[in-house]
Amino acid sequence: RSWLEMGGDAELVRDYLTGWFNKNPTESETSVVIRTWLDAGGDKEFVRGFMTRWLQQFPEEKETCTIIQSWLEAHGEKDFIEEYLEKWLQKYPSDQEACTLIQSWMEAEGEKEFIDEYLEKWLQKYYQVKETSLVLKSWLEAGGDREFIENYLKKWFAQFPEEIESSFVLQAWLLSGGDKVFLKPYLKNWLEKFVLEIGAYFVITAWLDSRGEKEFIKPYMLSWL
């Protein structure tokens, strides 16, 4: 495990890990080693069988979310992990860590209809959390329905009107074709405070690319010239 975490060649420890996995198929440490292998870019097919055995034994353990996330982030086959992802989300629909899995699924271009029920349950509880902006951003960038998250986005902006990290979700909303009228007051307040930050450049560009009103953005654009 330490070898992999230090960036060592995964293939050099493959034979050793085969023996270790066969000897310890359902140990808690096994999930950590599988995750480390995936995070290190190791061959996914090599660990698929060992991972299946572990997931079948522990489909609803809290730590299961991390191994599912690593599989998705390693671009593993989504059909393989979908059943286990659903079981975990059914068990922990309102757990704060659920957002990480939901986000990983969307970034892996997973089917949005599969995840929207769990996303809504999570947003109902955590719309007031700072990190929620990252989930909203991922949904928009994945081509998710804007109306589905619009109310949660409004609530988030009301809670965090002047966060520098807002640039990511502002940009995502604009580039997804979202309503600019509703966004304008939040965007104005944000630009007044952060116009000289690098994030403002991308927000201004997104406004122009989405054919937003030029007169509105002109004063802030001039700050960059």
CNS distance restraints for C-alpha pairs under 8 A (distance, minus, plus):
assign (resid   1 and name CA) (resid   5 and name CA) 6.23 0.50 0.50
assign (resid   1 and name CA) (resid  33 and name CA) 5.85 0.50 0.50
assign (resid   1 and name CA) (resid  36 and name CA) 6.55 0.50 0.50
assign (resid   1 and name CA) (resid  37 and name CA) 7.72 0.50 0.50
assign (resid   2 and name CA) (resid   6 and name CA) 6.12 0.50 0.50
assign (resid   3 and name CA) (resid   7 and name CA) 6.58 0.50 0.50
assign (resid   3 and name CA) (resid   8 and name CA) 5.16 0.50 0.50
assign (resid   3 and name CA) (resid   9 and name CA) 7.91 0.50 0.50
assign (resid   4 and name CA) (resid   8 and name CA) 5.07 0.50 0.50
assign (resid   4 and name CA) (resid   9 and name CA) 7.05 0.50 0.50
assign (resid   4 and name CA) (resid  10 and name CA) 6.25 0.50 0.50
assign (resid   4 and name CA) (resid  36 and name CA) 6.58 0.50 0.50
assign (resid   4 and name CA) (resid  37 and name CA) 6.61 0.50 0.50
assign (resid   4 and name CA) (resid  40 and name CA) 6.04 0.50 0.50
assign (resid   5 and name CA) (resid  36 and name CA) 6.68 0.50 0.50
assign (resid   5 and name CA) (resid  40 and name CA) 6.97 0.50 0.50
assign (resid   7 and name CA) (resid  40 and name CA) 6.74 0.50 0.50
assign (resid   9 and name CA) (resid  13 and name CA) 7.67 0.50 0.50
assign (resid  10 and name CA) (resid  14 and name CA) 6.54 0.50 0.50
assign (resid  10 and name CA) (resid  37 and name CA) 7.10 0.50 0.50
assign (resid  10 and name CA) (resid  40 and name CA) 7.18 0.50 0.50
assign (resid  10 and name CA) (resid  41 and name CA) 7.77 0.50 0.50
assign (resid  10 and name CA) (resid  42 and name CA) 5.76 0.50 0.50
assign (resid  11 and name CA) (resid  42 and name CA) 7.54 0.50 0.50
assign (resid  13 and name CA) (resid  17 and name CA) 6.08 0.50 0.50
assign (resid  14 and name CA) (resid  18 and name CA) 6.17 0.50 0.50
assign (resid  15 and name CA) (resid  19 and name CA) 6.62 0.50 0.50
assign (resid  16 and name CA) (resid  20 and name CA) 6.28 0.50 0.50
assign (resid  17 and name CA) (resid  21 and name CA) 5.84 0.50 0.50
assign (resid  18 and name CA) (resid  22 and name CA) 6.19 0.50 0.50
assign (resid  19 and name CA) (resid  23 and name CA) 6.17 0.50 0.50
assign (resid  20 and name CA) (resid  24 and name CA) 5.97 0.50 0.50
assign (resid  21 and name CA) (resid  25 and name CA) 5.17 0.50 0.50
assign (resid  21 and name CA) (resid  30 and name CA) 6.89 0.50 0.50
assign (resid  21 and name CA) (resid  50 and name CA) 6.69 0.50 0.50
assign (resid  22 and name CA) (resid  50 and name CA) 7.96 0.50 0.50
assign (resid  24 and name CA) (resid  30 and name CA) 6.84 0.50 0.50
assign (resid  25 and name CA) (resid  30 and name CA) 6.67 0.50 0.50
assign (resid  25 and name CA) (resid  50 and name CA) 6.67 0.50 0.50
assign (resid  25 and name CA) (resid  53 and name CA) 6.91 0.50 0.50
assign (resid  25 and name CA) (resid  54 and name CA) 6.47 0.50 0.50
assign (resid  26 and name CA) (resid  30 and name CA) 6.53 0.50 0.50
assign (resid  26 and name CA) (resid  53 and name CA) 7.37 0.50 0.50
assign (resid  26 and name CA) (resid  54 and name CA) 5.38 0.50 0.50
assign (resid  26 and name CA) (resid  57 and name CA) 6.96 0.50 0.50
assign (resid  27 and name CA) (resid  31 and name CA) 7.61 0.50 0.50
assign (resid  28 and name CA) (resid  32 and name CA) 7.31 0.50 0.50
assign (resid  29 and name CA) (resid  33 and name CA) 6.35 0.50 0.50
assign (resid  30 and name CA) (resid  34 and name CA) 6.18 0.50 0.50
assign (resid  30 and name CA) (resid  54 and name CA) 7.75 0.50 0.50
assign (resid  31 and name CA) (resid  35 and name CA) 6.04 0.50 0.50
assign (resid  31 and name CA) (resid  51 and name CA) 7.45 0.50 0.50
assign (resid  31 and name CA) (resid  54 and name CA) 7.18 0.50 0.50
assign (resid  31 and name CA) (resid  64 and name CA) 7.70 0.50 0.50
assign (resid  31 and name CA) (resid  67 and name CA) 6.40 0.50 0.50
assign (resid  32 and name CA) (resid  36 and name CA) 6.09 0.50 0.50
assign (resid  32 and name CA) (resid  67 and name CA) 7.52 0.50 0.50
assign (resid  33 and name CA) (resid  37 and name CA) 6.12 0.50 0.50
assign (resid  34 and name CA) (resid  38 and name CA) 6.28 0.50 0.50
assign (resid  34 and name CA) (resid  47 and name CA) 6.65 0.50 0.50
assign (resid  34 and name CA) (resid  51 and name CA) 7.02 0.50 0.50
assign (resid  34 and name CA) (resid  67 and name CA) 7.29 0.50 0.50
assign (resid  35 and name CA) (resid  39 and name CA) 6.05 0.50 0.50
assign (resid  35 and name CA) (resid  66 and name CA) 7.37 0.50 0.50
assign (resid  35 and name CA) (resid  67 and name CA) 5.33 0.50 0.50
assign (resid  35 and name CA) (resid  70 and name CA) 5.81 0.50 0.50
assign (resid  35 and name CA) (resid  71 and name CA) 7.61 0.50 0.50
assign (resid  36 and name CA) (resid  40 and name CA) 6.05 0.50 0.50
assign (resid  37 and name CA) (resid  41 and name CA) 6.57 0.50 0.50
assign (resid  37 and name CA) (resid  42 and name CA) 5.23 0.50 0.50
assign (resid  37 and name CA) (resid  43 and name CA) 8.00 0.50 0.50
assign (resid  38 and name CA) (resid  42 and name CA) 5.27 0.50 0.50
assign (resid  38 and name CA) (resid  43 and name CA) 7.37 0.50 0.50
assign (resid  38 and name CA) (resid  44 and name CA) 6.69 0.50 0.50
assign (resid  38 and name CA) (resid  70 and name CA) 6.21 0.50 0.50
assign (resid  38 and name CA) (resid  71 and name CA) 6.59 0.50 0.50
assign (resid  38 and name CA) (resid  74 and name CA) 6.19 0.50 0.50
assign (resid  39 and name CA) (resid  70 and name CA) 6.27 0.50 0.50
assign (resid  39 and name CA) (resid  73 and name CA) 7.97 0.50 0.50
assign (resid  39 and name CA) (resid  74 and name CA) 6.80 0.50 0.50
assign (resid  41 and name CA) (resid  74 and name CA) 6.95 0.50 0.50
assign (resid  43 and name CA) (resid  47 and name CA) 7.27 0.50 0.50
assign (resid  44 and name CA) (resid  48 and name CA) 6.11 0.50 0.50
assign (resid  44 and name CA) (resid  74 and name CA) 7.99 0.50 0.50
assign (resid  44 and name CA) (resid  76 and name CA) 6.85 0.50 0.50
assign (resid  45 and name CA) (resid  49 and name CA) 7.66 0.50 0.50
assign (resid  47 and name CA) (resid  51 and name CA) 5.79 0.50 0.50
assign (resid  48 and name CA) (resid  52 and name CA) 6.03 0.50 0.50
assign (resid  49 and name CA) (resid  53 and name CA) 6.37 0.50 0.50
assign (resid  50 and name CA) (resid  54 and name CA) 6.33 0.50 0.50
assign (resid  51 and name CA) (resid  55 and name CA) 6.05 0.50 0.50
assign (resid  52 and name CA) (resid  56 and name CA) 6.03 0.50 0.50
assign (resid  53 and name CA) (resid  57 and name CA) 6.38 0.50 0.50
assign (resid  54 and name CA) (resid  58 and name CA) 6.12 0.50 0.50
assign (resid  55 and name CA) (resid  59 and name CA) 4.99 0.50 0.50
assign (resid  55 and name CA) (resid  64 and name CA) 7.34 0.50 0.50
assign (resid  55 and name CA) (resid  84 and name CA) 7.15 0.50 0.50
assign (resid  58 and name CA) (resid  64 and name CA) 7.12 0.50 0.50
assign (resid  59 and name CA) (resid  64 and name CA) 6.68 0.50 0.50
assign (resid  59 and name CA) (resid  84 and name CA) 6.08 0.50 0.50
assign (resid  59 and name CA) (resid  87 and name CA) 6.70 0.50 0.50
assign (resid  59 and name CA) (resid  88 and name CA) 6.63 0.50 0.50
assign (resid  60 and name CA) (resid  64 and name CA) 6.76 0.50 0.50
assign (resid  60 and name CA) (resid  87 and name CA) 6.65 0.50 0.50
assign (resid  60 and name CA) (resid  88 and name CA) 5.30 0.50 0.50
assign (resid  60 and name CA) (resid  91 and name CA) 6.60 0.50 0.50
assign (resid  61 and name CA) (resid  65 and name CA) 7.92 0.50 0.50
assign (resid  61 and name CA) (resid  88 and name CA) 7.77 0.50 0.50
assign (resid  63 and name CA) (resid  67 and name CA) 7.39 0.50 0.50
assign (resid  64 and name CA) (resid  68 and name CA) 6.43 0.50 0.50
assign (resid  64 and name CA) (resid  88 and name CA) 7.57 0.50 0.50
assign (resid  65 and name CA) (resid  69 and name CA) 6.09 0.50 0.50
assign (resid  65 and name CA) (resid  85 and name CA) 7.62 0.50 0.50
assign (resid  65 and name CA) (resid  88 and name CA) 7.09 0.50 0.50
assign (resid  65 and name CA) (resid  97 and name CA) 7.97 0.50 0.50
assign (resid  65 and name CA) (resid  98 and name CA) 7.88 0.50 0.50
assign (resid  65 and name CA) (resid 101 and name CA) 6.78 0.50 0.50
assign (resid  66 and name CA) (resid  70 and name CA) 6.20 0.50 0.50
assign (resid  67 and name CA) (resid  71 and name CA) 6.26 0.50 0.50
assign (resid  68 and name CA) (resid  72 and name CA) 6.35 0.50 0.50
assign (resid  68 and name CA) (resid  81 and name CA) 6.79 0.50 0.50
assign (resid  68 and name CA) (resid  84 and name CA) 7.80 0.50 0.50
assign (resid  68 and name CA) (resid  85 and name CA) 6.83 0.50 0.50
assign (resid  68 and name CA) (resid 101 and name CA) 7.54 0.50 0.50
assign (resid  69 and name CA) (resid  73 and name CA) 6.10 0.50 0.50
assign (resid  69 and name CA) (resid 100 and name CA) 7.54 0.50 0.50
assign (resid  69 and name CA) (resid 101 and name CA) 5.81 0.50 0.50
assign (resid  69 and name CA) (resid 104 and name CA) 6.23 0.50 0.50
assign (resid  69 and name CA) (resid 105 and name CA) 7.99 0.50 0.50
assign (resid  70 and name CA) (resid  74 and name CA) 6.03 0.50 0.50
assign (resid  71 and name CA) (resid  75 and name CA) 6.55 0.50 0.50
assign (resid  71 and name CA) (resid  76 and name CA) 5.21 0.50 0.50
assign (resid  71 and name CA) (resid  81 and name CA) 7.85 0.50 0.50
assign (resid  72 and name CA) (resid  76 and name CA) 5.35 0.50 0.50
assign (resid  72 and name CA) (resid  77 and name CA) 7.58 0.50 0.50
assign (resid  72 and name CA) (resid  78 and name CA) 7.03 0.50 0.50
assign (resid  72 and name CA) (resid 104 and name CA) 6.32 0.50 0.50
assign (resid  72 and name CA) (resid 105 and name CA) 6.65 0.50 0.50
assign (resid  72 and name CA) (resid 108 and name CA) 6.24 0.50 0.50
assign (resid  73 and name CA) (resid 104 and name CA) 6.57 0.50 0.50
assign (resid  73 and name CA) (resid 108 and name CA) 7.01 0.50 0.50
assign (resid  75 and name CA) (resid 108 and name CA) 6.72 0.50 0.50
assign (resid  77 and name CA) (resid  81 and name CA) 7.12 0.50 0.50
assign (resid  78 and name CA) (resid  82 and name CA) 5.91 0.50 0.50
assign (resid  78 and name CA) (resid 110 and name CA) 6.97 0.50 0.50
assign (resid  79 and name CA) (resid  83 and name CA) 7.75 0.50 0.50
assign (resid  81 and name CA) (resid  85 and name CA) 6.10 0.50 0.50
assign (resid  82 and name CA) (resid  86 and name CA) 6.13 0.50 0.50
assign (resid  83 and name CA) (resid  87 and name CA) 6.34 0.50 0.50
assign (resid  84 and name CA) (resid  88 and name CA) 6.18 0.50 0.50
assign (resid  85 and name CA) (resid  89 and name CA) 6.20 0.50 0.50
assign (resid  85 and name CA) (resid 101 and name CA) 7.93 0.50 0.50
assign (resid  86 and name CA) (resid  90 and name CA) 6.02 0.50 0.50
assign (resid  87 and name CA) (resid  91 and name CA) 6.29 0.50 0.50
assign (resid  88 and name CA) (resid  92 and name CA) 6.12 0.50 0.50
assign (resid  88 and name CA) (resid  93 and name CA) 7.97 0.50 0.50
assign (resid  89 and name CA) (resid  93 and name CA) 4.90 0.50 0.50
assign (resid  89 and name CA) (resid  98 and name CA) 6.77 0.50 0.50
assign (resid  89 and name CA) (resid 118 and name CA) 6.84 0.50 0.50
assign (resid  90 and name CA) (resid 118 and name CA) 7.99 0.50 0.50
assign (resid  92 and name CA) (resid  98 and name CA) 7.04 0.50 0.50
assign (resid  93 and name CA) (resid  98 and name CA) 6.63 0.50 0.50
assign (resid  93 and name CA) (resid 118 and name CA) 6.04 0.50 0.50
assign (resid  93 and name CA) (resid 121 and name CA) 6.50 0.50 0.50
assign (resid  93 and name CA) (resid 122 and name CA) 6.45 0.50 0.50
assign (resid  94 and name CA) (resid  98 and name CA) 7.02 0.50 0.50
assign (resid  94 and name CA) (resid 121 and name CA) 6.44 0.50 0.50
assign (resid  94 and name CA) (resid 122 and name CA) 5.22 0.50 0.50
assign (resid  94 and name CA) (resid 125 and name CA) 6.85 0.50 0.50
assign (resid  95 and name CA) (resid 122 and name CA) 7.50 0.50 0.50
assign (resid  96 and name CA) (resid 122 and name CA) 7.55 0.50 0.50
assign (resid  96 and name CA) (resid 126 and name CA) 7.56 0.50 0.50
assign (resid  97 and name CA) (resid 101 and name CA) 7.18 0.50 0.50
assign (resid  98 and name CA) (resid 102 and name CA) 6.20 0.50 0.50
assign (resid  98 and name CA) (resid 122 and name CA) 7.37 0.50 0.50
assign (resid  99 and name CA) (resid 103 and name CA) 5.91 0.50 0.50
assign (resid  99 and name CA) (resid 119 and name CA) 7.53 0.50 0.50
assign (resid  99 and name CA) (resid 122 and name CA) 7.13 0.50 0.50
assign (resid  99 and name CA) (resid 132 and name CA) 7.97 0.50 0.50
assign (resid  99 and name CA) (resid 135 and name CA) 6.69 0.50 0.50
assign (resid 100 and name CA) (resid 104 and name CA) 6.10 0.50 0.50
assign (resid 101 and name CA) (resid 105 and name CA) 6.09 0.50 0.50
assign (resid 102 and name CA) (resid 106 and name CA) 6.34 0.50 0.50
assign (resid 102 and name CA) (resid 115 and name CA) 6.81 0.50 0.50
assign (resid 102 and name CA) (resid 118 and name CA) 7.92 0.50 0.50
assign (resid 102 and name CA) (resid 119 and name CA) 6.84 0.50 0.50
assign (resid 102 and name CA) (resid 135 and name CA) 7.64 0.50 0.50
assign (resid 103 and name CA) (resid 107 and name CA) 6.12 0.50 0.50
assign (resid 103 and name CA) (resid 134 and name CA) 7.89 0.50 0.50
assign (resid 103 and name CA) (resid 135 and name CA) 5.69 0.50 0.50
assign (resid 103 and name CA) (resid 138 and name CA) 6.21 0.50 0.50
assign (resid 103 and name CA) (resid 139 and name CA) 7.71 0.50 0.50
assign (resid 104 and name CA) (resid 108 and name CA) 6.06 0.50 0.50
assign (resid 105 and name CA) (resid 109 and name CA) 6.52 0.50 0.50
assign (resid 105 and name CA) (resid 110 and name CA) 5.25 0.50 0.50
assign (resid 106 and name CA) (resid 110 and name CA) 5.31 0.50 0.50
assign (resid 106 and name CA) (resid 111 and name CA) 7.51 0.50 0.50
assign (resid 106 and name CA) (resid 112 and name CA) 6.94 0.50 0.50
assign (resid 106 and name CA) (resid 138 and name CA) 6.45 0.50 0.50
assign (resid 106 and name CA) (resid 139 and name CA) 6.63 0.50 0.50
assign (resid 106 and name CA) (resid 142 and name CA) 6.19 0.50 0.50
assign (resid 107 and name CA) (resid 138 and name CA) 6.59 0.50 0.50
assign (resid 107 and name CA) (resid 142 and name CA) 6.94 0.50 0.50
assign (resid 109 and name CA) (resid 142 and name CA) 6.75 0.50 0.50
assign (resid 110 and name CA) (resid 114 and name CA) 7.94 0.50 0.50
assign (resid 111 and name CA) (resid 115 and name CA) 7.13 0.50 0.50
assign (resid 112 and name CA) (resid 116 and name CA) 5.98 0.50 0.50
assign (resid 112 and name CA) (resid 144 and name CA) 6.84 0.50 0.50
assign (resid 113 and name CA) (resid 117 and name CA) 7.77 0.50 0.50
assign (resid 115 and name CA) (resid 119 and name CA) 6.13 0.50 0.50
assign (resid 116 and name CA) (resid 120 and name CA) 6.09 0.50 0.50
assign (resid 117 and name CA) (resid 121 and name CA) 6.47 0.50 0.50
assign (resid 118 and name CA) (resid 122 and name CA) 6.18 0.50 0.50
assign (resid 119 and name CA) (resid 123 and name CA) 6.07 0.50 0.50
assign (resid 120 and name CA) (resid 124 and name CA) 6.09 0.50 0.50
assign (resid 121 and name CA) (resid 125 and name CA) 6.81 0.50 0.50
assign (resid 122 and name CA) (resid 126 and name CA) 6.04 0.50 0.50
assign (resid 122 and name CA) (resid 127 and name CA) 7.90 0.50 0.50
assign (resid 123 and name CA) (resid 127 and name CA) 4.89 0.50 0.50
assign (resid 123 and name CA) (resid 132 and name CA) 7.65 0.50 0.50
assign (resid 123 and name CA) (resid 152 and name CA) 6.95 0.50 0.50
assign (resid 124 and name CA) (resid 152 and name CA) 7.95 0.50 0.50
assign (resid 126 and name CA) (resid 132 and name CA) 6.91 0.50 0.50
assign (resid 127 and name CA) (resid 132 and name CA) 6.08 0.50 0.50
assign (resid 127 and name CA) (resid 152 and name CA) 5.99 0.50 0.50
assign (resid 127 and name CA) (resid 153 and name CA) 7.86 0.50 0.50
assign (resid 127 and name CA) (resid 155 and name CA) 6.83 0.50 0.50
assign (resid 127 and name CA) (resid 156 and name CA) 5.92 0.50 0.50
assign (resid 128 and name CA) (resid 132 and name CA) 7.36 0.50 0.50
assign (resid 128 and name CA) (resid 155 and name CA) 7.18 0.50 0.50
assign (resid 128 and name CA) (resid 156 and name CA) 5.71 0.50 0.50
assign (resid 128 and name CA) (resid 159 and name CA) 6.25 0.50 0.50
assign (resid 129 and name CA) (resid 156 and name CA) 7.76 0.50 0.50
assign (resid 130 and name CA) (resid 156 and name CA) 7.93 0.50 0.50
assign (resid 130 and name CA) (resid 160 and name CA) 7.44 0.50 0.50
assign (resid 131 and name CA) (resid 135 and name CA) 7.30 0.50 0.50
assign (resid 132 and name CA) (resid 136 and name CA) 6.33 0.50 0.50
assign (resid 132 and name CA) (resid 156 and name CA) 7.73 0.50 0.50
assign (resid 133 and name CA) (resid 137 and name CA) 5.99 0.50 0.50
assign (resid 133 and name CA) (resid 153 and name CA) 7.86 0.50 0.50
assign (resid 133 and name CA) (resid 156 and name CA) 7.51 0.50 0.50
assign (resid 133 and name CA) (resid 166 and name CA) 7.14 0.50 0.50
assign (resid 133 and name CA) (resid 168 and name CA) 7.79 0.50 0.50
assign (resid 133 and name CA) (resid 169 and name CA) 6.04 0.50 0.50
assign (resid 134 and name CA) (resid 138 and name CA) 6.16 0.50 0.50
assign (resid 134 and name CA) (resid 168 and name CA) 7.73 0.50 0.50
assign (resid 134 and name CA) (resid 169 and name CA) 7.21 0.50 0.50
assign (resid 135 and name CA) (resid 139 and name CA) 6.22 0.50 0.50
assign (resid 136 and name CA) (resid 140 and name CA) 6.30 0.50 0.50
assign (resid 136 and name CA) (resid 149 and name CA) 7.14 0.50 0.50
assign (resid 136 and name CA) (resid 153 and name CA) 7.29 0.50 0.50
assign (resid 136 and name CA) (resid 169 and name CA) 6.83 0.50 0.50
assign (resid 137 and name CA) (resid 141 and name CA) 6.09 0.50 0.50
assign (resid 137 and name CA) (resid 168 and name CA) 6.70 0.50 0.50
assign (resid 137 and name CA) (resid 169 and name CA) 4.96 0.50 0.50
assign (resid 137 and name CA) (resid 172 and name CA) 5.76 0.50 0.50
assign (resid 137 and name CA) (resid 173 and name CA) 7.58 0.50 0.50
assign (resid 138 and name CA) (resid 142 and name CA) 6.00 0.50 0.50
assign (resid 139 and name CA) (resid 143 and name CA) 6.57 0.50 0.50
assign (resid 139 and name CA) (resid 144 and name CA) 5.18 0.50 0.50
assign (resid 140 and name CA) (resid 144 and name CA) 5.21 0.50 0.50
assign (resid 140 and name CA) (resid 145 and name CA) 7.38 0.50 0.50
assign (resid 140 and name CA) (resid 146 and name CA) 6.84 0.50 0.50
assign (resid 140 and name CA) (resid 172 and name CA) 6.07 0.50 0.50
assign (resid 140 and name CA) (resid 173 and name CA) 6.59 0.50 0.50
assign (resid 140 and name CA) (resid 176 and name CA) 6.32 0.50 0.50
assign (resid 141 and name CA) (resid 172 and name CA) 6.25 0.50 0.50
assign (resid 141 and name CA) (resid 176 and name CA) 7.11 0.50 0.50
assign (resid 143 and name CA) (resid 176 and name CA) 7.20 0.50 0.50
assign (resid 144 and name CA) (resid 148 and name CA) 7.89 0.50 0.50
assign (resid 145 and name CA) (resid 149 and name CA) 7.33 0.50 0.50
assign (resid 146 and name CA) (resid 150 and name CA) 5.88 0.50 0.50
assign (resid 146 and name CA) (resid 176 and name CA) 7.95 0.50 0.50
assign (resid 146 and name CA) (resid 178 and name CA) 6.78 0.50 0.50
assign (resid 147 and name CA) (resid 151 and name CA) 7.67 0.50 0.50
assign (resid 149 and name CA) (resid 153 and name CA) 6.10 0.50 0.50
assign (resid 150 and name CA) (resid 154 and name CA) 6.25 0.50 0.50
assign (resid 151 and name CA) (resid 155 and name CA) 6.26 0.50 0.50
assign (resid 152 and name CA) (resid 156 and name CA) 6.07 0.50 0.50
assign (resid 153 and name CA) (resid 157 and name CA) 6.20 0.50 0.50
assign (resid 154 and name CA) (resid 158 and name CA) 6.17 0.50 0.50
assign (resid 155 and name CA) (resid 159 and name CA) 6.25 0.50 0.50
assign (resid 156 and name CA) (resid 160 and name CA) 6.01 0.50 0.50
assign (resid 156 and name CA) (resid 161 and name CA) 7.90 0.50 0.50
assign (resid 157 and name CA) (resid 161 and name CA) 4.87 0.50 0.50
assign (resid 157 and name CA) (resid 186 and name CA) 6.94 0.50 0.50
assign (resid 161 and name CA) (resid 186 and name CA) 6.35 0.50 0.50
assign (resid 161 and name CA) (resid 189 and name CA) 7.34 0.50 0.50
assign (resid 161 and name CA) (resid 190 and name CA) 7.06 0.50 0.50
assign (resid 162 and name CA) (resid 166 and name CA) 7.38 0.50 0.50
assign (resid 162 and name CA) (resid 189 and name CA) 6.91 0.50 0.50
assign (resid 162 and name CA) (resid 190 and name CA) 5.42 0.50 0.50
assign (resid 162 and name CA) (resid 193 and name CA) 7.41 0.50 0.50
assign (resid 163 and name CA) (resid 190 and name CA) 7.61 0.50 0.50
assign (resid 164 and name CA) (resid 190 and name CA) 7.71 0.50 0.50
assign (resid 164 and name CA) (resid 194 and name CA) 6.97 0.50 0.50
assign (resid 164 and name CA) (resid 199 and name CA) 7.90 0.50 0.50
assign (resid 165 and name CA) (resid 169 and name CA) 7.91 0.50 0.50
assign (resid 166 and name CA) (resid 170 and name CA) 6.01 0.50 0.50
assign (resid 166 and name CA) (resid 190 and name CA) 7.95 0.50 0.50
assign (resid 167 and name CA) (resid 171 and name CA) 5.96 0.50 0.50
assign (resid 167 and name CA) (resid 199 and name CA) 5.74 0.50 0.50
assign (resid 167 and name CA) (resid 200 and name CA) 6.85 0.50 0.50
assign (resid 167 and name CA) (resid 202 and name CA) 7.83 0.50 0.50
assign (resid 167 and name CA) (resid 203 and name CA) 6.23 0.50 0.50
assign (resid 168 and name CA) (resid 172 and name CA) 6.17 0.50 0.50
assign (resid 168 and name CA) (resid 199 and name CA) 7.78 0.50 0.50
assign (resid 168 and name CA) (resid 203 and name CA) 8.00 0.50 0.50
assign (resid 169 and name CA) (resid 173 and name CA) 6.00 0.50 0.50
assign (resid 170 and name CA) (resid 174 and name CA) 6.34 0.50 0.50
assign (resid 170 and name CA) (resid 183 and name CA) 7.93 0.50 0.50
assign (resid 170 and name CA) (resid 187 and name CA) 7.34 0.50 0.50
assign (resid 170 and name CA) (resid 203 and name CA) 6.68 0.50 0.50
assign (resid 171 and name CA) (resid 175 and name CA) 6.13 0.50 0.50
assign (resid 171 and name CA) (resid 202 and name CA) 6.99 0.50 0.50
assign (resid 171 and name CA) (resid 203 and name CA) 5.13 0.50 0.50
assign (resid 171 and name CA) (resid 206 and name CA) 5.73 0.50 0.50
assign (resid 171 and name CA) (resid 207 and name CA) 7.71 0.50 0.50
assign (resid 172 and name CA) (resid 176 and name CA) 6.04 0.50 0.50
assign (resid 173 and name CA) (resid 177 and name CA) 6.63 0.50 0.50
assign (resid 173 and name CA) (resid 178 and name CA) 5.23 0.50 0.50
assign (resid 174 and name CA) (resid 178 and name CA) 5.36 0.50 0.50
assign (resid 174 and name CA) (resid 179 and name CA) 7.63 0.50 0.50
assign (resid 174 and name CA) (resid 180 and name CA) 7.13 0.50 0.50
assign (resid 174 and name CA) (resid 206 and name CA) 6.06 0.50 0.50
assign (resid 174 and name CA) (resid 207 and name CA) 6.24 0.50 0.50
assign (resid 174 and name CA) (resid 210 and name CA) 6.20 0.50 0.50
assign (resid 175 and name CA) (resid 206 and name CA) 6.01 0.50 0.50
assign (resid 175 and name CA) (resid 207 and name CA) 7.87 0.50 0.50
assign (resid 175 and name CA) (resid 209 and name CA) 7.49 0.50 0.50
assign (resid 175 and name CA) (resid 210 and name CA) 6.13 0.50 0.50
assign (resid 177 and name CA) (resid 210 and name CA) 6.68 0.50 0.50
assign (resid 179 and name CA) (resid 183 and name CA) 6.79 0.50 0.50
assign (resid 180 and name CA) (resid 184 and name CA) 5.84 0.50 0.50
assign (resid 180 and name CA) (resid 212 and name CA) 7.27 0.50 0.50
assign (resid 183 and name CA) (resid 187 and name CA) 5.98 0.50 0.50
assign (resid 184 and name CA) (resid 188 and name CA) 5.97 0.50 0.50
assign (resid 185 and name CA) (resid 189 and name CA) 6.32 0.50 0.50
assign (resid 186 and name CA) (resid 190 and name CA) 6.13 0.50 0.50
assign (resid 187 and name CA) (resid 191 and name CA) 6.06 0.50 0.50
assign (resid 188 and name CA) (resid 192 and name CA) 6.13 0.50 0.50
assign (resid 189 and name CA) (resid 193 and name CA) 6.63 0.50 0.50
assign (resid 190 and name CA) (resid 194 and name CA) 6.03 0.50 0.50
assign (resid 190 and name CA) (resid 195 and name CA) 7.68 0.50 0.50
assign (resid 191 and name CA) (resid 195 and name CA) 4.65 0.50 0.50
assign (resid 191 and name CA) (resid 200 and name CA) 6.73 0.50 0.50
assign (resid 191 and name CA) (resid 220 and name CA) 7.06 0.50 0.50
assign (resid 194 and name CA) (resid 199 and name CA) 7.99 0.50 0.50
assign (resid 194 and name CA) (resid 200 and name CA) 6.49 0.50 0.50
assign (resid 195 and name CA) (resid 200 and name CA) 5.31 0.50 0.50
assign (resid 195 and name CA) (resid 201 and name CA) 7.80 0.50 0.50
assign (resid 195 and name CA) (resid 220 and name CA) 6.32 0.50 0.50
assign (resid 195 and name CA) (resid 223 and name CA) 7.27 0.50 0.50
assign (resid 196 and name CA) (resid 200 and name CA) 6.62 0.50 0.50
assign (resid 196 and name CA) (resid 223 and name CA) 7.19 0.50 0.50
assign (resid 196 and name CA) (resid 224 and name CA) 7.28 0.50 0.50
assign (resid 197 and name CA) (resid 201 and name CA) 7.38 0.50 0.50
assign (resid 198 and name CA) (resid 202 and name CA) 7.20 0.50 0.50
assign (resid 199 and name CA) (resid 203 and name CA) 6.38 0.50 0.50
assign (resid 200 and name CA) (resid 204 and name CA) 5.97 0.50 0.50
assign (resid 201 and name CA) (resid 205 and name CA) 6.13 0.50 0.50
assign (resid 201 and name CA) (resid 221 and name CA) 7.92 0.50 0.50
assign (resid 201 and name CA) (resid 224 and name CA) 7.55 0.50 0.50
assign (resid 202 and name CA) (resid 206 and name CA) 6.04 0.50 0.50
assign (resid 203 and name CA) (resid 207 and name CA) 6.20 0.50 0.50
assign (resid 204 and name CA) (resid 208 and name CA) 6.36 0.50 0.50
assign (resid 204 and name CA) (resid 217 and name CA) 6.89 0.50 0.50
assign (resid 204 and name CA) (resid 220 and name CA) 7.68 0.50 0.50
assign (resid 204 and name CA) (resid 221 and name CA) 6.73 0.50 0.50
assign (resid 205 and name CA) (resid 209 and name CA) 5.99 0.50 0.50
assign (resid 206 and name CA) (resid 210 and name CA) 6.03 0.50 0.50
assign (resid 207 and name CA) (resid 211 and name CA) 6.47 0.50 0.50
assign (resid 207 and name CA) (resid 212 and name CA) 5.20 0.50 0.50
assign (resid 207 and name CA) (resid 217 and name CA) 7.69 0.50 0.50
assign (resid 208 and name CA) (resid 212 and name CA) 5.39 0.50 0.50
assign (resid 208 and name CA) (resid 213 and name CA) 7.68 0.50 0.50
assign (resid 208 and name CA) (resid 214 and name CA) 7.10 0.50 0.50
assign (resid 213 and name CA) (resid 217 and name CA) 6.93 0.50 0.50
assign (resid 214 and name CA) (resid 218 and name CA) 5.84 0.50 0.50
assign (resid 215 and name CA) (resid 219 and name CA) 7.76 0.50 0.50
assign (resid 217 and name CA) (resid 221 and name CA) 6.11 0.50 0.50
assign (resid 218 and name CA) (resid 222 and name CA) 6.11 0.50 0.50
assign (resid 219 and name CA) (resid 223 and name CA) 6.70 0.50 0.50
assign (resid 220 and name CA) (resid 224 and name CA) 7.22 0.50 0.50
assign (resid 221 and name CA) (resid 225 and name CA) 6.94 0.50 0.50
